[in-house]
Amino acid sequence: MPVPRLAVHRSAGFARCLPHLVFLVAAGGTLVRLVELNHELCWRVAPPTAAMAVLYAAGLARWDRLGRARTLLLGVLLLLWTSVVLSLTGALASGYAWLAVPFAVLTMRMPTRAERAVTLGVITALLPALLVRA
């Protein structure tokens, strides 16, 4: 039995949005958990995590209109991510390491092959370095 074209199109759209949705839900859940813990470290990590989530969502909402600013947006997101992971220790840092996946998915939406290659290279270099440090 053939699959209707509309069904394939809808599931493909959902699959494209899934990593971004997971990122935003997890970042929101992390913020709630950080506030509940009410520890000094949590209050250092919560603002950059919130900024990361807001920039990520705003960037996705305006992605097609950003043009060359996409590279800047992704760079700022990676800097925020790196600063959060560097401020954490041990298992907490490895908990933030998974954010490399949505960033890599977002990178694949960059317009040129060179931008994609450079950004994926940065993510690929940062991830093991941050995990080794943790």
DOVEXTI-942189 format. One record per atom (N, C-alpha, C): atom name; y, z, x; residue in one letter. Coordinates in steps of 0.2 Angstrom, whole numbers, plus 5000, padded with zeros to 4 digits. Example, Ala and Ser with C-alpha at 12.3 -4.5 7.8 and 13.67 -1.06 7.14 Angstrom:
<sites>
{atome: N, c2: 4972, c3: 5039, c1: 5066, residu: A};
{atome: CA, c2: 4978, c3: 5039, c1: 5062, residu: A};
{atome: C, c2: 4984, c3: 5039, c1: 5066, residu: A};
{atome: N, c2: 4989, c3: 5035, c1: 5064, residu: S};
{atome: CA, c2: 4995, c3: 5036, c1: 5068, residu: S};
{atome: C, c2: 5000, c3: 5039, c1: 5064, residu: S};
</sites>
This chain:
<sites>
{atome: N, c2: 4994, c3: 5000, c1: 5004, residu: M};
{atome: CA, c2: 5000, c3: 5000, c1: 5000, residu: M};
{atome: C, c2: 5006, c3: 5000, c1: 5004, residu: M};
{atome: N, c2: 5011, c3: 4995, c1: 5004, residu: P};
{atome: CA, c2: 5017, c3: 4995, c1: 5008, residu: P};
{atome: C, c2: 5022, c3: 5001, c1: 5006, residu: P};
{atome: N, c2: 5025, c3: 5003, c1: 5011, residu: V};
{atome: CA, c2: 5030, c3: 5008, c1: 5010, residu: V};
{atome: C, c2: 5037, c3: 5005, c1: 5008, residu: V};
{atome: N, c2: 5040, c3: 5007, c1: 5003, residu: P};
{atome: CA, c2: 5047, c3: 5004, c1: 5001, residu: P};
{atome: C, c2: 5052, c3: 5005, c1: 5007, residu: P};
{atome: N, c2: 5056, c3: 5000, c1: 5008, residu: R};
{atome: CA, c2: 5061, c3: 4999, c1: 5013, residu: R};
{atome: C, c2: 5066, c3: 5005, c1: 5012, residu: R};
{atome: N, c2: 5068, c3: 5007, c1: 5006, residu: L};
{atome: CA, c2: 5072, c3: 5012, c1: 5005, residu: L};
{atome: C, c2: 5069, c3: 5019, c1: 5008, residu: L};
{atome: N, c2: 5063, c3: 5020, c1: 5007, residu: A};
{atome: CA, c2: 5060, c3: 5026, c1: 5009, residu: A};
{atome: C, c2: 5060, c3: 5027, c1: 5017, residu: A};
{atome: N, c2: 5058, c3: 5021, c1: 5020, residu: V};
{atome: CA, c2: 5059, c3: 5021, c1: 5027, residu: V};
{atome: C, c2: 5066, c3: 5023, c1: 5030, residu: V};
{atome: N, c2: 5071, c3: 5020, c1: 5027, residu: H};
{atome: CA, c2: 5078, c3: 5020, c1: 5029, residu: H};
{atome: C, c2: 5080, c3: 5028, c1: 5028, residu: H};
{atome: N, c2: 5078, c3: 5031, c1: 5022, residu: R};
{atome: CA, c2: 5080, c3: 5038, c1: 5021, residu: R};
{atome: C, c2: 5077, c3: 5043, c1: 5026, residu: R};
{atome: N, c2: 5070, c3: 5041, c1: 5028, residu: S};
{atome: CA, c2: 5067, c3: 5046, c1: 5032, residu: S};
{atome: C, c2: 5070, c3: 5045, c1: 5039, residu: S};
{atome: N, c2: 5071, c3: 5039, c1: 5041, residu: A};
{atome: CA, c2: 5074, c3: 5037, c1: 5048, residu: A};
{atome: C, c2: 5081, c3: 5041, c1: 5048, residu: A};
{atome: N, c2: 5085, c3: 5041, c1: 5043, residu: G};
{atome: CA, c2: 5092, c3: 5044, c1: 5043, residu: G};
{atome: C, c2: 5091, c3: 5052, c1: 5044, residu: G};
{atome: N, c2: 5086, c3: 5055, c1: 5041, residu: F};
{atome: CA, c2: 5084, c3: 5062, c1: 5041, residu: F};
{atome: C, c2: 5082, c3: 5063, c1: 5048, residu: F};
{atome: N, c2: 5078, c3: 5059, c1: 5051, residu: A};
{atome: CA, c2: 5075, c3: 5060, c1: 5058, residu: A};
{atome: C, c2: 5081, c3: 5060, c1: 5063, residu: A};
{atome: N, c2: 5086, c3: 5056, c1: 5062, residu: R};
{atome: CA, c2: 5092, c3: 5055, c1: 5066, residu: R};
{atome: C, c2: 5096, c3: 5062, c1: 5066, residu: R};
{atome: N, c2: 5096, c3: 5065, c1: 5060, residu: C};
{atome: CA, c2: 5101, c3: 5070, c1: 5059, residu: C};
{atome: C, c2: 5097, c3: 5077, c1: 5061, residu: C};
{atome: N, c2: 5091, c3: 5077, c1: 5061, residu: L};
{atome: CA, c2: 5087, c3: 5083, c1: 5062, residu: L};
{atome: C, c2: 5089, c3: 5087, c1: 5068, residu: L};
{atome: N, c2: 5089, c3: 5084, c1: 5074, residu: P};
{atome: CA, c2: 5091, c3: 5088, c1: 5080, residu: P};
{atome: C, c2: 5098, c3: 5091, c1: 5079, residu: P};
{atome: N, c2: 5103, c3: 5088, c1: 5076, residu: H};
{atome: CA, c2: 5110, c3: 5090, c1: 5075, residu: H};
{atome: C, c2: 5110, c3: 5096, c1: 5070, residu: H};
{atome: N, c2: 5106, c3: 5095, c1: 5065, residu: L};
{atome: CA, c2: 5105, c3: 5101, c1: 5060, residu: L};
{atome: C, c2: 5102, c3: 5107, c1: 5063, residu: L};
{atome: N, c2: 5097, c3: 5106, c1: 5067, residu: V};
{atome: CA, c2: 5093, c3: 5112, c1: 5070, residu: V};
{atome: C, c2: 5098, c3: 5115, c1: 5075, residu: V};
{atome: N, c2: 5102, c3: 5111, c1: 5079, residu: F};
{atome: CA, c2: 5107, c3: 5114, c1: 5083, residu: F};
{atome: C, c2: 5112, c3: 5119, c1: 5079, residu: F};
{atome: N, c2: 5115, c3: 5116, c1: 5074, residu: L};
{atome: CA, c2: 5120, c3: 5120, c1: 5070, residu: L};
{atome: C, c2: 5117, c3: 5126, c1: 5067, residu: L};
{atome: N, c2: 5111, c3: 5125, c1: 5064, residu: V};
{atome: CA, c2: 5108, c3: 5131, c1: 5061, residu: V};
{atome: C, c2: 5106, c3: 5137, c1: 5066, residu: V};
{atome: N, c2: 5103, c3: 5134, c1: 5072, residu: A};
{atome: CA, c2: 5102, c3: 5139, c1: 5077, residu: A};
{atome: C, c2: 5108, c3: 5142, c1: 5080, residu: A};
{atome: N, c2: 5113, c3: 5139, c1: 5081, residu: A};
{atome: CA, c2: 5119, c3: 5142, c1: 5083, residu: A};
{atome: C, c2: 5122, c3: 5147, c1: 5079, residu: A};
{atome: N, c2: 5122, c3: 5145, c1: 5072, residu: G};
{atome: CA, c2: 5125, c3: 5150, c1: 5067, residu: G};
{atome: C, c2: 5120, c3: 5156, c1: 5067, residu: G};
{atome: N, c2: 5114, c3: 5155, c1: 5067, residu: G};
{atome: CA, c2: 5109, c3: 5161, c1: 5067, residu: G};
{atome: C, c2: 5110, c3: 5165, c1: 5073, residu: G};
{atome: N, c2: 5111, c3: 5162, c1: 5079, residu: T};
{atome: CA, c2: 5113, c3: 5165, c1: 5085, residu: T};
{atome: C, c2: 5119, c3: 5170, c1: 5085, residu: T};
{atome: N, c2: 5124, c3: 5167, c1: 5082, residu: L};
{atome: CA, c2: 5130, c3: 5170, c1: 5081, residu: L};
{atome: C, c2: 5130, c3: 5176, c1: 5077, residu: L};
{atome: N, c2: 5126, c3: 5176, c1: 5071, residu: V};
{atome: CA, c2: 5125, c3: 5181, c1: 5067, residu: V};
{atome: C, c2: 5121, c3: 5187, c1: 5070, residu: V};
{atome: N, c2: 5116, c3: 5185, c1: 5074, residu: R};
{atome: CA, c2: 5112, c3: 5190, c1: 5078, residu: R};
{atome: C, c2: 5116, c3: 5193, c1: 5083, residu: R};
{atome: N, c2: 5120, c3: 5189, c1: 5087, residu: L};
{atome: CA, c2: 5125, c3: 5192, c1: 5092, residu: L};
{atome: C, c2: 5129, c3: 5197, c1: 5089, residu: L};
{atome: N, c2: 5132, c3: 5196, c1: 5083, residu: V};
{atome: CA, c2: 5136, c3: 5201, c1: 5080, residu: V};
{atome: C, c2: 5133, c3: 5207, c1: 5078, residu: V};
{atome: N, c2: 5126, c3: 5206, c1: 5075, residu: E};
{atome: CA, c2: 5122, c3: 5212, c1: 5073, residu: E};
{atome: C, c2: 5121, c3: 5216, c1: 5079, residu: E};
{atome: N, c2: 5120, c3: 5213, c1: 5085, residu: L};
{atome: CA, c2: 5118, c3: 5217, c1: 5091, residu: L};
{atome: C, c2: 5124, c3: 5222, c1: 5094, residu: L};
{atome: N, c2: 5130, c3: 5219, c1: 5093, residu: N};
{atome: CA, c2: 5136, c3: 5223, c1: 5094, residu: N};
{atome: C, c2: 5136, c3: 5226, c1: 5102, residu: N};
{atome: N, c2: 5134, c3: 5222, c1: 5106, residu: H};
{atome: CA, c2: 5133, c3: 5224, c1: 5113, residu: H};
{atome: C, c2: 5139, c3: 5220, c1: 5117, residu: H};
{atome: N, c2: 5141, c3: 5223, c1: 5123, residu: E};
{atome: CA, c2: 5147, c3: 5220, c1: 5127, residu: E};
{atome: C, c2: 5145, c3: 5212, c1: 5128, residu: E};
{atome: N, c2: 5139, c3: 5211, c1: 5131, residu: L};
{atome: CA, c2: 5137, c3: 5204, c1: 5133, residu: L};
{atome: C, c2: 5137, c3: 5200, c1: 5127, residu: L};
{atome: N, c2: 5136, c3: 5202, c1: 5121, residu: C};
{atome: CA, c2: 5136, c3: 5198, c1: 5115, residu: C};
{atome: C, c2: 5143, c3: 5196, c1: 5113, residu: C};
{atome: N, c2: 5148, c3: 5200, c1: 5114, residu: W};
{atome: CA, c2: 5155, c3: 5198, c1: 5113, residu: W};
{atome: C, c2: 5157, c3: 5193, c1: 5118, residu: W};
{atome: N, c2: 5154, c3: 5193, c1: 5124, residu: R};
{atome: CA, c2: 5156, c3: 5188, c1: 5129, residu: R};
{atome: C, c2: 5153, c3: 5181, c1: 5127, residu: R};
{atome: N, c2: 5147, c3: 5181, c1: 5124, residu: V};
{atome: CA, c2: 5144, c3: 5175, c1: 5123, residu: V};
{atome: C, c2: 5146, c3: 5172, c1: 5116, residu: V};
{atome: N, c2: 5147, c3: 5176, c1: 5111, residu: A};
{atome: CA, c2: 5149, c3: 5174, c1: 5105, residu: A};
{atome: C, c2: 5155, c3: 5169, c1: 5104, residu: A};
{atome: N, c2: 5160, c3: 5170, c1: 5108, residu: P};
{atome: CA, c2: 5166, c3: 5165, c1: 5107, residu: P};
{atome: C, c2: 5164, c3: 5158, c1: 5110, residu: P};
{atome: N, c2: 5161, c3: 5157, c1: 5116, residu: P};
{atome: CA, c2: 5159, c3: 5151, c1: 5118, residu: P};
{atome: C, c2: 5154, c3: 5147, c1: 5114, residu: P};
{atome: N, c2: 5149, c3: 5151, c1: 5111, residu: T};
{atome: CA, c2: 5144, c3: 5149, c1: 5107, residu: T};
{atome: C, c2: 5147, c3: 5146, c1: 5100, residu: T};
{atome: N, c2: 5152, c3: 5150, c1: 5097, residu: A};
{atome: CA, c2: 5155, c3: 5148, c1: 5091, residu: A};
{atome: C, c2: 5159, c3: 5141, c1: 5093, residu: A};
{atome: N, c2: 5163, c3: 5141, c1: 5099, residu: A};
{atome: CA, c2: 5167, c3: 5135, c1: 5100, residu: A};
{atome: C, c2: 5162, c3: 5129, c1: 5101, residu: A};
{atome: N, c2: 5156, c3: 5130, c1: 5104, residu: M};
{atome: CA, c2: 5151, c3: 5125, c1: 5105, residu: M};
{atome: C, c2: 5149, c3: 5122, c1: 5098, residu: M};
{atome: N, c2: 5148, c3: 5127, c1: 5094, residu: A};
{atome: CA, c2: 5145, c3: 5124, c1: 5087, residu: A};
{atome: C, c2: 5151, c3: 5121, c1: 5083, residu: A};
{atome: N, c2: 5157, c3: 5123, c1: 5084, residu: V};
{atome: CA, c2: 5163, c3: 5120, c1: 5080, residu: V};
{atome: C, c2: 5164, c3: 5113, c1: 5083, residu: V};
{atome: N, c2: 5164, c3: 5113, c1: 5090, residu: L};
{atome: CA, c2: 5165, c3: 5106, c1: 5093, residu: L};
{atome: C, c2: 5160, c3: 5101, c1: 5092, residu: L};
{atome: N, c2: 5154, c3: 5104, c1: 5092, residu: Y};
{atome: CA, c2: 5148, c3: 5099, c1: 5090, residu: Y};
{atome: C, c2: 5148, c3: 5096, c1: 5083, residu: Y};
{atome: N, c2: 5150, c3: 5101, c1: 5078, residu: A};
{atome: CA, c2: 5150, c3: 5098, c1: 5072, residu: A};
{atome: C, c2: 5156, c3: 5094, c1: 5071, residu: A};
{atome: N, c2: 5162, c3: 5095, c1: 5073, residu: A};
{atome: CA, c2: 5168, c3: 5091, c1: 5073, residu: A};
{atome: C, c2: 5167, c3: 5084, c1: 5076, residu: A};
{atome: N, c2: 5163, c3: 5085, c1: 5082, residu: G};
{atome: CA, c2: 5162, c3: 5078, c1: 5086, residu: G};
{atome: C, c2: 5157, c3: 5074, c1: 5082, residu: G};
{atome: N, c2: 5152, c3: 5077, c1: 5079, residu: L};
{atome: CA, c2: 5148, c3: 5073, c1: 5074, residu: L};
{atome: C, c2: 5151, c3: 5070, c1: 5069, residu: L};
{atome: N, c2: 5156, c3: 5074, c1: 5065, residu: A};
{atome: CA, c2: 5159, c3: 5071, c1: 5059, residu: A};
{atome: C, c2: 5164, c3: 5066, c1: 5061, residu: A};
{atome: N, c2: 5167, c3: 5065, c1: 5067, residu: R};
{atome: CA, c2: 5171, c3: 5060, c1: 5069, residu: R};
{atome: C, c2: 5169, c3: 5056, c1: 5075, residu: R};
{atome: N, c2: 5162, c3: 5056, c1: 5076, residu: W};
{atome: CA, c2: 5159, c3: 5052, c1: 5081, residu: W};
{atome: C, c2: 5162, c3: 5045, c1: 5082, residu: W};
{atome: N, c2: 5162, c3: 5041, c1: 5076, residu: D};
{atome: CA, c2: 5163, c3: 5034, c1: 5077, residu: D};
{atome: C, c2: 5171, c3: 5033, c1: 5078, residu: D};
{atome: N, c2: 5175, c3: 5038, c1: 5077, residu: R};
{atome: CA, c2: 5182, c3: 5037, c1: 5078, residu: R};
{atome: C, c2: 5184, c3: 5040, c1: 5085, residu: R};
{atome: N, c2: 5180, c3: 5043, c1: 5088, residu: L};
{atome: CA, c2: 5182, c3: 5046, c1: 5095, residu: L};
{atome: C, c2: 5183, c3: 5041, c1: 5100, residu: L};
{atome: N, c2: 5179, c3: 5036, c1: 5100, residu: G};
{atome: CA, c2: 5180, c3: 5031, c1: 5105, residu: G};
{atome: C, c2: 5178, c3: 5034, c1: 5112, residu: G};
{atome: N, c2: 5183, c3: 5033, c1: 5117, residu: R};
{atome: CA, c2: 5182, c3: 5035, c1: 5124, residu: R};
{atome: C, c2: 5182, c3: 5043, c1: 5124, residu: R};
{atome: N, c2: 5184, c3: 5046, c1: 5119, residu: A};
{atome: CA, c2: 5184, c3: 5053, c1: 5119, residu: A};
{atome: C, c2: 5177, c3: 5057, c1: 5119, residu: A};
{atome: N, c2: 5172, c3: 5052, c1: 5117, residu: R};
{atome: CA, c2: 5166, c3: 5055, c1: 5116, residu: R};
{atome: C, c2: 5163, c3: 5058, c1: 5123, residu: R};
{atome: N, c2: 5165, c3: 5055, c1: 5128, residu: T};
{atome: CA, c2: 5163, c3: 5057, c1: 5135, residu: T};
{atome: C, c2: 5166, c3: 5064, c1: 5136, residu: T};
{atome: N, c2: 5172, c3: 5065, c1: 5134, residu: L};
{atome: CA, c2: 5176, c3: 5071, c1: 5135, residu: L};
{atome: C, c2: 5173, c3: 5076, c1: 5131, residu: L};
{atome: N, c2: 5171, c3: 5075, c1: 5125, residu: L};
{atome: CA, c2: 5168, c3: 5080, c1: 5120, residu: L};
{atome: C, c2: 5162, c3: 5082, c1: 5123, residu: L};
{atome: N, c2: 5158, c3: 5078, c1: 5125, residu: L};
{atome: CA, c2: 5151, c3: 5079, c1: 5128, residu: L};
{atome: C, c2: 5152, c3: 5083, c1: 5134, residu: L};
{atome: N, c2: 5157, c3: 5082, c1: 5138, residu: G};
{atome: CA, c2: 5158, c3: 5086, c1: 5144, residu: G};
{atome: C, c2: 5160, c3: 5093, c1: 5143, residu: G};
{atome: N, c2: 5164, c3: 5094, c1: 5138, residu: V};
{atome: CA, c2: 5167, c3: 5100, c1: 5136, residu: V};
{atome: C, c2: 5161, c3: 5104, c1: 5133, residu: V};
{atome: N, c2: 5156, c3: 5101, c1: 5129, residu: L};
{atome: CA, c2: 5151, c3: 5104, c1: 5126, residu: L};
{atome: C, c2: 5146, c3: 5107, c1: 5132, residu: L};
{atome: N, c2: 5145, c3: 5102, c1: 5137, residu: L};
{atome: CA, c2: 5140, c3: 5104, c1: 5142, residu: L};
{atome: C, c2: 5143, c3: 5110, c1: 5147, residu: L};
{atome: N, c2: 5150, c3: 5110, c1: 5148, residu: L};
{atome: CA, c2: 5153, c3: 5115, c1: 5151, residu: L};
{atome: C, c2: 5153, c3: 5122, c1: 5147, residu: L};
{atome: N, c2: 5154, c3: 5122, c1: 5141, residu: L};
{atome: CA, c2: 5153, c3: 5128, c1: 5137, residu: L};
{atome: C, c2: 5145, c3: 5130, c1: 5137, residu: L};
{atome: N, c2: 5141, c3: 5126, c1: 5137, residu: W};
{atome: CA, c2: 5134, c3: 5128, c1: 5137, residu: W};
{atome: C, c2: 5132, c3: 5131, c1: 5144, residu: W};
{atome: N, c2: 5134, c3: 5128, c1: 5149, residu: T};
{atome: CA, c2: 5133, c3: 5130, c1: 5156, residu: T};
{atome: C, c2: 5136, c3: 5137, c1: 5157, residu: T};
{atome: N, c2: 5142, c3: 5138, c1: 5154, residu: S};
{atome: CA, c2: 5146, c3: 5145, c1: 5155, residu: S};
{atome: C, c2: 5142, c3: 5150, c1: 5151, residu: S};
{atome: N, c2: 5139, c3: 5148, c1: 5145, residu: V};
{atome: CA, c2: 5135, c3: 5153, c1: 5142, residu: V};
{atome: C, c2: 5129, c3: 5155, c1: 5145, residu: V};
{atome: N, c2: 5125, c3: 5150, c1: 5148, residu: V};
{atome: CA, c2: 5119, c3: 5151, c1: 5151, residu: V};
{atome: C, c2: 5120, c3: 5155, c1: 5157, residu: V};
{atome: N, c2: 5125, c3: 5154, c1: 5161, residu: L};
{atome: CA, c2: 5127, c3: 5157, c1: 5167, residu: L};
{atome: C, c2: 5128, c3: 5165, c1: 5166, residu: L};
{atome: N, c2: 5131, c3: 5166, c1: 5160, residu: S};
{atome: CA, c2: 5133, c3: 5173, c1: 5159, residu: S};
{atome: C, c2: 5128, c3: 5177, c1: 5156, residu: S};
{atome: N, c2: 5122, c3: 5174, c1: 5155, residu: L};
{atome: CA, c2: 5116, c3: 5178, c1: 5152, residu: L};
{atome: C, c2: 5111, c3: 5179, c1: 5158, residu: L};
{atome: N, c2: 5107, c3: 5183, c1: 5156, residu: T};
{atome: CA, c2: 5101, c3: 5185, c1: 5161, residu: T};
{atome: C, c2: 5094, c3: 5184, c1: 5158, residu: T};
{atome: N, c2: 5090, c3: 5182, c1: 5163, residu: G};
{atome: CA, c2: 5083, c3: 5182, c1: 5161, residu: G};
{atome: C, c2: 5081, c3: 5178, c1: 5155, residu: G};
{atome: N, c2: 5077, c3: 5181, c1: 5150, residu: A};
{atome: CA, c2: 5075, c3: 5178, c1: 5144, residu: A};
{atome: C, c2: 5080, c3: 5175, c1: 5140, residu: A};
{atome: N, c2: 5086, c3: 5179, c1: 5140, residu: L};
{atome: CA, c2: 5092, c3: 5177, c1: 5135, residu: L};
{atome: C, c2: 5094, c3: 5170, c1: 5138, residu: L};
{atome: N, c2: 5094, c3: 5169, c1: 5144, residu: A};
{atome: CA, c2: 5097, c3: 5162, c1: 5147, residu: A};
{atome: C, c2: 5092, c3: 5157, c1: 5145, residu: A};
{atome: N, c2: 5085, c3: 5158, c1: 5145, residu: S};
{atome: CA, c2: 5080, c3: 5153, c1: 5143, residu: S};
{atome: C, c2: 5081, c3: 5151, c1: 5136, residu: S};
{atome: N, c2: 5083, c3: 5156, c1: 5132, residu: G};
{atome: CA, c2: 5084, c3: 5155, c1: 5125, residu: G};
{atome: C, c2: 5089, c3: 5150, c1: 5123, residu: G};
{atome: N, c2: 5094, c3: 5149, c1: 5128, residu: Y};
{atome: CA, c2: 5099, c3: 5144, c1: 5127, residu: Y};
{atome: C, c2: 5097, c3: 5137, c1: 5130, residu: Y};
{atome: N, c2: 5092, c3: 5137, c1: 5134, residu: A};
{atome: CA, c2: 5090, c3: 5131, c1: 5137, residu: A};
{atome: C, c2: 5088, c3: 5126, c1: 5133, residu: A};
{atome: N, c2: 5085, c3: 5127, c1: 5127, residu: W};
{atome: CA, c2: 5083, c3: 5122, c1: 5122, residu: W};
{atome: C, c2: 5089, c3: 5118, c1: 5120, residu: W};
{atome: N, c2: 5095, c3: 5120, c1: 5120, residu: L};
{atome: CA, c2: 5101, c3: 5116, c1: 5118, residu: L};
{atome: C, c2: 5102, c3: 5110, c1: 5122, residu: L};
{atome: N, c2: 5098, c3: 5109, c1: 5127, residu: A};
{atome: CA, c2: 5098, c3: 5103, c1: 5131, residu: A};
{atome: C, c2: 5096, c3: 5097, c1: 5127, residu: A};
{atome: N, c2: 5091, c3: 5099, c1: 5122, residu: V};
{atome: CA, c2: 5088, c3: 5093, c1: 5118, residu: V};
{atome: C, c2: 5093, c3: 5090, c1: 5113, residu: V};
{atome: N, c2: 5097, c3: 5094, c1: 5109, residu: P};
{atome: CA, c2: 5102, c3: 5091, c1: 5105, residu: P};
{atome: C, c2: 5107, c3: 5087, c1: 5109, residu: P};
{atome: N, c2: 5109, c3: 5090, c1: 5115, residu: F};
{atome: CA, c2: 5114, c3: 5087, c1: 5119, residu: F};
{atome: C, c2: 5111, c3: 5080, c1: 5121, residu: F};
{atome: N, c2: 5105, c3: 5080, c1: 5123, residu: A};
{atome: CA, c2: 5102, c3: 5074, c1: 5125, residu: A};
{atome: C, c2: 5102, c3: 5068, c1: 5120, residu: A};
{atome: N, c2: 5100, c3: 5071, c1: 5114, residu: V};
{atome: CA, c2: 5100, c3: 5066, c1: 5108, residu: V};
{atome: C, c2: 5107, c3: 5064, c1: 5107, residu: V};
{atome: N, c2: 5112, c3: 5068, c1: 5107, residu: L};
{atome: CA, c2: 5119, c3: 5066, c1: 5106, residu: L};
{atome: C, c2: 5121, c3: 5061, c1: 5112, residu: L};
{atome: N, c2: 5119, c3: 5062, c1: 5118, residu: T};
{atome: CA, c2: 5120, c3: 5058, c1: 5124, residu: T};
{atome: C, c2: 5118, c3: 5051, c1: 5122, residu: T};
{atome: N, c2: 5112, c3: 5050, c1: 5119, residu: M};
{atome: CA, c2: 5109, c3: 5044, c1: 5117, residu: M};
{atome: C, c2: 5114, c3: 5039, c1: 5113, residu: M};
{atome: N, c2: 5118, c3: 5043, c1: 5110, residu: R};
{atome: CA, c2: 5123, c3: 5039, c1: 5105, residu: R};
{atome: C, c2: 5129, c3: 5037, c1: 5109, residu: R};
{atome: N, c2: 5130, c3: 5038, c1: 5115, residu: M};
{atome: CA, c2: 5135, c3: 5036, c1: 5119, residu: M};
{atome: C, c2: 5135, c3: 5028, c1: 5120, residu: M};
{atome: N, c2: 5141, c3: 5025, c1: 5120, residu: P};
{atome: CA, c2: 5141, c3: 5018, c1: 5119, residu: P};
{atome: C, c2: 5139, c3: 5014, c1: 5125, residu: P};
{atome: N, c2: 5139, c3: 5016, c1: 5131, residu: T};
{atome: CA, c2: 5137, c3: 5012, c1: 5137, residu: T};
{atome: C, c2: 5131, c3: 5015, c1: 5140, residu: T};
{atome: N, c2: 5127, c3: 5011, c1: 5143, residu: R};
{atome: CA, c2: 5121, c3: 5013, c1: 5147, residu: R};
{atome: C, c2: 5123, c3: 5017, c1: 5153, residu: R};
{atome: N, c2: 5129, c3: 5016, c1: 5156, residu: A};
{atome: CA, c2: 5131, c3: 5020, c1: 5162, residu: A};
{atome: C, c2: 5133, c3: 5027, c1: 5159, residu: A};
{atome: N, c2: 5136, c3: 5028, c1: 5154, residu: E};
{atome: CA, c2: 5138, c3: 5034, c1: 5151, residu: E};
{atome: C, c2: 5132, c3: 5038, c1: 5149, residu: E};
{atome: N, c2: 5127, c3: 5035, c1: 5146, residu: R};
{atome: CA, c2: 5121, c3: 5038, c1: 5144, residu: R};
{atome: C, c2: 5117, c3: 5040, c1: 5151, residu: R};
{atome: N, c2: 5117, c3: 5036, c1: 5156, residu: A};
{atome: CA, c2: 5113, c3: 5038, c1: 5162, residu: A};
{atome: C, c2: 5116, c3: 5044, c1: 5165, residu: A};
{atome: N, c2: 5123, c3: 5044, c1: 5166, residu: V};
{atome: CA, c2: 5126, c3: 5049, c1: 5170, residu: V};
{atome: C, c2: 5125, c3: 5056, c1: 5166, residu: V};
{atome: N, c2: 5126, c3: 5056, c1: 5159, residu: T};
{atome: CA, c2: 5126, c3: 5062, c1: 5156, residu: T};
{atome: C, c2: 5119, c3: 5064, c1: 5155, residu: T};
{atome: N, c2: 5114, c3: 5060, c1: 5155, residu: L};
{atome: CA, c2: 5107, c3: 5063, c1: 5155, residu: L};
{atome: C, c2: 5105, c3: 5065, c1: 5162, residu: L};
{atome: N, c2: 5108, c3: 5062, c1: 5167, residu: G};
{atome: CA, c2: 5107, c3: 5065, c1: 5174, residu: G};
{atome: C, c2: 5110, c3: 5072, c1: 5175, residu: G};
{atome: N, c2: 5116, c3: 5073, c1: 5172, residu: V};
{atome: CA, c2: 5119, c3: 5079, c1: 5172, residu: V};
{atome: C, c2: 5115, c3: 5084, c1: 5168, residu: V};
{atome: N, c2: 5113, c3: 5083, c1: 5162, residu: I};
{atome: CA, c2: 5108, c3: 5087, c1: 5159, residu: I};
{atome: C, c2: 5102, c3: 5089, c1: 5162, residu: I};
{atome: N, c2: 5099, c3: 5084, c1: 5165, residu: T};
{atome: CA, c2: 5093, c3: 5084, c1: 5169, residu: T};
{atome: C, c2: 5093, c3: 5089, c1: 5175, residu: T};
{atome: N, c2: 5099, c3: 5088, c1: 5178, residu: A};
{atome: CA, c2: 5100, c3: 5092, c1: 5184, residu: A};
{atome: C, c2: 5102, c3: 5099, c1: 5182, residu: A};
{atome: N, c2: 5106, c3: 5100, c1: 5177, residu: L};
{atome: CA, c2: 5108, c3: 5107, c1: 5175, residu: L};
{atome: C, c2: 5102, c3: 5111, c1: 5172, residu: L};
{atome: N, c2: 5098, c3: 5108, c1: 5168, residu: L};
{atome: CA, c2: 5093, c3: 5112, c1: 5165, residu: L};
{atome: C, c2: 5088, c3: 5116, c1: 5170, residu: L};
{atome: N, c2: 5085, c3: 5112, c1: 5175, residu: P};
{atome: CA, c2: 5081, c3: 5116, c1: 5179, residu: P};
{atome: C, c2: 5085, c3: 5121, c1: 5183, residu: P};
{atome: N, c2: 5091, c3: 5119, c1: 5185, residu: A};
{atome: CA, c2: 5095, c3: 5124, c1: 5189, residu: A};
{atome: C, c2: 5097, c3: 5130, c1: 5185, residu: A};
{atome: N, c2: 5098, c3: 5130, c1: 5179, residu: L};
{atome: CA, c2: 5100, c3: 5135, c1: 5175, residu: L};
{atome: C, c2: 5094, c3: 5140, c1: 5174, residu: L};
{atome: N, c2: 5088, c3: 5136, c1: 5173, residu: L};
{atome: CA, c2: 5082, c3: 5140, c1: 5172, residu: L};
{atome: C, c2: 5079, c3: 5144, c1: 5178, residu: L};
{atome: N, c2: 5080, c3: 5140, c1: 5184, residu: V};
{atome: CA, c2: 5078, c3: 5144, c1: 5190, residu: V};
{atome: C, c2: 5083, c3: 5150, c1: 5191, residu: V};
{atome: N, c2: 5089, c3: 5149, c1: 5190, residu: R};
{atome: CA, c2: 5094, c3: 5155, c1: 5191, residu: R};
{atome: C, c2: 5092, c3: 5160, c1: 5186, residu: R};
{atome: N, c2: 5090, c3: 5159, c1: 5180, residu: A};
{atome: CA, c2: 5088, c3: 5164, c1: 5175, residu: A};
{atome: C, c2: 5081, c3: 5167, c1: 5177, residu: A};
</sites>
